Amino acid sequence: MLTRLPRQIMWSVVSRALLLVVATAIGLGVATAAARLLRSVLFGSSATDASTYVIVGVALVLTVLLAALLPAVRAARVDPLAAIRR
């Protein structure tokens, strides 16, 4: 960890966040299938309301990336020797 460049530290954290983006996509697919099964109890929207899925998907992806990127940037700025001394 001490020999990593800031870019490598950020990629390490953000790459894990990208796995969550993939999981979000899978979750949206499962939600679509579940919504079709529960079509009779849905009121005010269709089982495959595209705008809802797009808005929720984008919101989840942005939240995940932001939650991963902020600590990654902070970790990349820390001097490794100063972190060890603490």
Rosetta blueprint (number, residue, H / E / L):
1 M L
2 L L
3 T L
4 R L
5 L L
6 P H
7 R H
8 Q H
9 I H
10 M H
11 W H
12 S H
13 V H
14 V H
15 S H
16 R H
17 A H
18 L H
19 L H
20 L H
21 V H
22 V H
23 A H
24 T H
25 A H
26 I H
27 G H
28 L H
29 G H
30 V H
31 A H
32 T H
33 A H
34 A H
35 A H
36 R H
37 L H
38 L L
39 R H
40 S H
41 V H
42 L L
43 F L
44 G L
45 S L
46 S L
47 A L
48 T L
49 D L
50 A H
51 S H
52 T H
53 Y H
54 V H
55 I H
56 V H
57 G H
58 V H
59 A H
60 L H
61 V H
62 L H
63 T H
64 V H
65 L H
66 L H
67 A H
68 A H
69 L H
70 L H
71 P H
72 A H
73 V H
74 R H
75 A H
76 A H
77 R H
78 V L
79 D L
80 P H
81 L H
82 A H
83 A H
84 I H
85 R H
86 R L
